[in-house]
Amino acid sequence: MREWIGKCSSCGRDVYCENGFFAGEQKNGKLLCENCAASQEEN
C-alpha cells in the first residue's frame, strides 16, 4: 500500500508512506524525500 504524505520541502517531489514505512524524513519541521535527506546528511 502506498499513501501520499506530502511534498519534499527541498525539491518538491512527492513523499509517500509505503507498506507502513515512511519513505523520507522530517527534520526541523520540514518534510524531505530520501534523496534530499541523504544529501543533507553528507553536508
C-alpha positions in Angstrom: 0.0 0.0 0.0 1.2 3.5 -0.8 -0.1 6.6 0.9 0.8 10.1 -0.1 2.2 12.2 2.8 3.2 15.5 1.2 5.8 17.3 -0.9 9.5 17.5 -0.2 10.2 21.0 1.1 13.6 21.0 -0.7 12.9 19.6 -4.3 9.1 19.3 -4.4 8.9 15.6 -5.0 6.0 13.6 -3.6 6.8 11.7 -0.3 4.9 8.5 0.5 4.4 6.0 3.2 4.9 2.6 1.6 3.8 -0.6 3.3 3.9 1.2 6.7 7.3 2.7 6.2 7.9 6.4 5.8 9.9 6.9 2.6 11.5 10.2 3.7 12.4 12.2 6.8 11.1 15.1 8.8 13.8 17.4 10.0 13.2 20.7 11.8 9.5 20.6 10.9 10.2 20.1 7.2 9.3 17.1 5.1 12.2 15.7 3.0 12.4 12.9 0.4 15.0 10.2 0.9 17.4 11.8 -1.7 17.3 15.3 -0.1 17.6 13.9 3.4 20.7 11.8 2.3 22.2 14.9 0.7 21.8 17.0 3.9 23.5 14.2 5.9 26.5 14.3 3.6 27.0 18.0 4.2 
